Amino acid sequence: MKHSLSVIEQGQGVAVILLHGFCERKEVWEGIIEPLSAEAKVLAPDLPGFGQSQLNATSITIEDAAIAVIECMNSRNIEQAIVVGHSLGGYVSLAMAEKYPSRLAALCLFHSTAKSDSEEKKDNRTRTVGFLEKYGTRTFADNFVPSIFADNHHESMYEQIEKAKKMVAQTSDQTAIAYTRAMRDRPARLDVLKGASFPCLFIAGKNDSAVPYQDMLEQSQLPQDSRLCTLDNSGHMGMYEEPEKSTRALLDFISYIKSKN
């Protein structure tokens, strides 16, 4: 299954690939791309089916999405990249690291996990598929988006929440359903972290209801070369909730990778 991904490209130097989360698109990174592009060549693609990238099938796996990103790298003659994955994008990053470890100069899990879904979460994903089939992404957005922001941000970040709702609502029902199933069925990739030959960064929200902080804290201790950035005031959307601290963590990580090469 071949995919041609729509990509924002900016800057020069070491390649940094920013992979968005579920029902997001490349523009979710707009506040982070510019400062990062002063230090690196930043690529932010729409994963297959999201934004301006087409999904030419009724189903997809996390591994399919990983291959699409590798193909994107190949088409631009990028041998290695620092891969940053938010939520779903982290699952894709881990699949890349498992199948193509030499293509990663470093990995950042941004509100993401190497664990597979628990049985309870798998059941929730299945129920989400049913909800999407019945009501579609527009109704889903109203229920889903506020839950991924910290509770105390629901009023103060009204504009950011509305922006995120719009992204989710613009996702096709077919794409949302296909990725919900893909996330439900993905395997655990804790061994990828344990055996990582590249540095890893974990950006974790203290108030993240989707990826518990304790999980990210424990997983950050698995790689040999690892660092953790804790966002004390964030839920699952650190690029909106604490953009300055998230950006600084990424810039410091990029500088560290560059110093090693």
C-alpha positions as CSV (number, residue, x, y, z in Angstrom):
1,M,0.0,0.0,0.0
2,K,1.8,3.1,-1.2
3,H,1.1,6.5,0.3
4,S,2.1,10.0,-0.7
5,L,2.1,12.1,2.4
6,S,1.4,15.8,2.6
7,V,4.3,17.4,4.5
8,I,5.3,20.7,6.0
9,E,9.1,21.2,5.6
10,Q,11.1,23.9,7.1
11,G,14.7,24.5,8.1
12,Q,18.0,22.8,7.4
13,G,20.4,20.3,9.1
14,V,19.6,17.2,11.1
15,A,16.1,15.9,10.2
16,V,13.3,16.0,12.8
17,I,10.1,14.3,11.9
18,L,7.0,15.3,13.9
19,L,4.2,12.7,13.8
20,H,0.7,13.9,15.0
21,G,-1.8,12.0,17.1
22,F,-5.2,10.4,16.4
23,C,-7.6,12.6,14.4
24,E,-5.0,15.4,14.3
25,R,-3.0,16.8,11.3
26,K,0.4,18.3,10.7
27,E,-0.8,21.8,11.7
28,V,-1.0,20.6,15.4
29,W,2.7,21.3,15.5
30,E,2.5,24.8,14.1
31,G,3.7,26.5,17.3
32,I,6.7,24.1,17.5
33,I,7.8,23.9,13.9
34,E,9.3,27.4,13.6
35,P,11.6,27.4,16.7
36,L,12.7,23.8,15.9
37,S,13.5,24.7,12.3
38,A,16.1,27.3,13.5
39,E,18.1,24.2,14.6
40,A,17.0,21.4,12.3
41,K,15.3,20.3,9.1
42,V,11.7,19.8,10.3
43,L,9.2,17.6,8.5
44,A,5.6,17.4,9.8
45,P,3.6,14.9,7.6
46,D,-0.1,14.2,7.6
47,L,-0.3,10.4,8.3
48,P,-2.3,8.5,5.8
49,G,-6.0,9.5,5.9
50,F,-5.4,12.6,7.9
51,G,-5.2,16.2,6.7
52,Q,-4.2,16.2,3.0
53,S,-2.9,12.7,2.9
54,Q,-5.1,10.1,1.4
55,L,-5.9,6.7,2.9
56,N,-6.4,4.4,-0.1
57,A,-7.9,1.6,1.8
58,T,-10.7,0.8,4.3
59,S,-8.2,-0.4,6.9
60,I,-4.7,0.4,8.0
61,T,-2.2,-0.9,10.6
62,I,0.3,1.0,12.7
63,E,3.0,-0.8,10.7
64,D,1.4,0.5,7.4
65,A,1.7,4.0,8.7
66,A,5.3,3.5,9.8
67,I,6.2,2.3,6.3
68,A,4.5,5.4,4.8
69,V,6.8,7.6,6.9
70,I,9.9,5.6,5.9
71,E,8.8,6.0,2.2
72,C,8.5,9.8,2.9
73,M,12.1,9.8,4.2
74,N,13.3,7.8,1.2
75,S,11.7,10.2,-1.3
76,R,13.7,13.0,0.3
77,N,16.9,11.0,0.7
78,I,16.8,11.3,4.5
79,E,18.8,8.4,5.9
80,Q,18.2,9.1,9.6
81,A,15.9,11.3,11.6
82,I,14.9,12.2,15.1
83,V,11.4,11.0,15.2
84,V,8.9,12.7,17.6
85,G,5.5,11.0,17.9
86,H,2.5,12.4,19.7
87,S,0.1,9.7,21.0
88,L,-0.8,7.7,17.8
89,G,2.3,9.2,16.3
90,G,4.3,7.6,19.1
91,Y,2.9,4.2,18.2
92,V,4.0,4.8,14.6
93,S,7.4,5.9,15.8
94,L,7.9,2.7,17.8
95,A,6.9,0.6,14.8
96,M,9.5,2.4,12.7
97,A,12.1,1.8,15.5
98,E,11.2,-1.9,15.6
99,K,11.4,-2.5,11.8
100,Y,13.9,0.1,10.8
101,P,16.1,0.9,13.8
102,S,19.0,2.3,11.8
103,R,16.7,5.0,10.4
104,L,16.2,6.6,13.8
105,A,18.8,9.0,15.2
106,A,16.7,9.4,18.2
107,L,13.1,8.8,19.4
108,C,10.7,11.1,21.4
109,L,7.5,9.7,22.8
110,F,5.2,12.7,23.3
111,H,2.3,11.6,25.5
112,S,2.6,8.1,24.1
113,T,3.3,4.6,25.3
114,A,5.0,1.4,24.2
115,K,2.4,-0.7,26.1
116,S,-0.4,-2.4,24.2
117,D,-4.0,-1.7,25.1
118,S,-5.3,-3.4,28.2
119,E,-8.4,-5.5,27.7
120,E,-10.5,-2.7,29.2
121,K,-9.0,-0.2,26.8
122,K,-9.5,-2.6,23.8
123,D,-13.2,-2.8,24.8
124,N,-13.3,1.0,24.9
125,R,-11.8,1.2,21.4
126,T,-14.4,-1.2,20.1
127,R,-17.2,1.0,21.6
128,T,-15.5,4.0,20.0
129,V,-15.8,2.3,16.6
130,G,-19.5,1.7,17.2
131,F,-19.9,5.4,18.3
132,L,-18.1,6.6,15.2
133,E,-20.2,4.3,12.9
134,K,-23.4,5.7,14.4
135,Y,-22.6,9.4,15.0
136,G,-19.4,10.3,13.0
137,T,-16.4,12.4,13.9
138,R,-18.3,15.7,14.4
139,T,-20.2,14.4,17.4
140,F,-17.2,12.4,18.6
141,A,-15.0,15.6,18.6
142,D,-17.3,17.2,21.2
143,N,-16.9,14.3,23.5
144,F,-13.3,13.4,22.9
145,V,-11.3,16.6,22.7
146,P,-12.1,18.1,26.1
147,S,-11.2,14.8,27.8
148,I,-7.6,15.0,26.5
149,F,-6.9,18.4,28.0
150,A,-6.3,18.9,31.8
151,D,-9.5,19.6,33.6
152,N,-8.3,23.0,34.8
153,H,-7.7,24.1,31.2
154,H,-11.3,23.6,29.9
155,E,-12.1,27.3,30.3
156,S,-8.7,29.0,30.0
157,M,-7.9,27.1,26.8
158,Y,-11.3,27.4,25.1
159,E,-9.7,28.5,21.8
160,Q,-7.2,25.6,21.7
161,I,-9.9,23.1,22.5
162,E,-12.1,24.5,19.7
163,K,-9.1,24.3,17.3
164,A,-8.5,20.7,18.3
165,K,-12.3,19.9,17.9
166,K,-12.2,21.3,14.4
167,M,-9.3,19.0,13.5
168,V,-11.0,15.9,14.8
169,A,-14.3,16.9,13.1
170,Q,-12.6,17.2,9.8
171,T,-11.3,13.7,9.9
172,S,-13.3,11.3,7.8
173,D,-15.3,8.7,9.7
174,Q,-13.6,5.9,7.7
175,T,-10.1,7.1,8.8
176,A,-11.1,7.5,12.4
177,I,-12.6,4.0,12.5
178,A,-9.6,2.4,10.7
179,Y,-7.1,3.9,13.1
180,T,-9.2,3.1,16.2
181,R,-9.0,-0.5,15.2
182,A,-5.3,-0.2,14.4
183,M,-4.6,1.3,17.8
184,R,-6.7,-1.4,19.5
185,D,-4.8,-4.2,17.7
186,R,-1.3,-2.9,18.0
187,P,1.3,-5.0,19.9
188,A,3.3,-3.9,22.9
189,R,6.8,-2.5,22.0
190,L,8.5,-2.3,25.4
191,D,11.3,-4.3,24.0
192,V,12.0,-1.6,21.4
193,L,12.7,0.8,24.3
194,K,14.8,-1.8,26.2
195,G,17.0,-2.4,23.2
196,A,17.1,1.1,21.8
197,S,20.5,1.9,20.4
198,F,19.5,5.6,20.1
199,P,18.7,8.2,22.7
200,C,15.1,8.5,23.8
201,L,13.1,11.4,25.2
202,F,9.8,11.1,27.0
203,I,7.5,14.1,27.3
204,A,4.8,13.3,29.8
205,G,1.8,15.2,31.2
206,K,1.2,14.9,34.9
207,N,-2.6,15.2,34.2
208,D,-2.8,12.9,31.1
209,S,-5.9,10.8,31.3
210,A,-5.0,8.9,28.1
211,V,-1.4,7.9,28.9
212,P,-0.9,7.8,32.7
213,Y,2.2,9.7,33.9
214,Q,3.3,6.7,35.9
215,D,3.5,4.6,32.7
216,M,5.7,7.1,31.0
217,L,7.9,7.5,34.1
218,E,8.4,3.7,34.2
219,Q,9.1,3.5,30.4
220,S,11.6,6.3,30.5
221,Q,13.8,4.0,32.6
222,L,13.9,1.3,30.0
223,P,16.3,2.8,27.3
224,Q,20.0,3.0,28.1
225,D,20.2,6.7,27.0
226,S,17.0,8.3,28.2
227,R,15.6,11.6,29.5
228,L,12.2,12.6,30.8
229,C,10.4,16.0,30.6
230,T,7.5,16.3,32.9
231,L,4.7,18.8,32.0
232,D,3.2,19.5,35.4
233,N,0.2,21.4,34.1
234,S,-0.7,19.3,31.0
235,G,-3.1,16.6,30.1
236,H,-2.5,14.9,26.7
237,M,-1.9,18.0,24.6
238,G,1.4,19.5,25.7
239,M,2.0,21.3,22.4
240,Y,-1.1,23.4,23.3
241,E,-1.0,23.2,27.1
242,E,2.7,23.9,27.8
243,P,4.2,24.8,24.4
244,E,7.2,26.7,25.7
245,K,8.4,23.8,28.0
246,S,7.6,21.2,25.3
247,T,9.6,23.2,22.7
248,R,12.5,23.7,25.1
249,A,12.7,20.0,25.8
250,L,12.8,19.2,22.1
251,L,15.4,21.9,21.3
252,D,17.6,20.6,24.1
253,F,17.2,17.0,22.8
254,I,18.1,18.1,19.3
255,S,21.2,19.8,20.6
256,Y,22.2,16.7,22.5
257,I,21.8,14.5,19.4
258,K,23.8,16.9,17.3
259,S,26.6,16.9,19.9
260,K,26.9,13.1,19.7
261,N,27.4,13.1,15.9
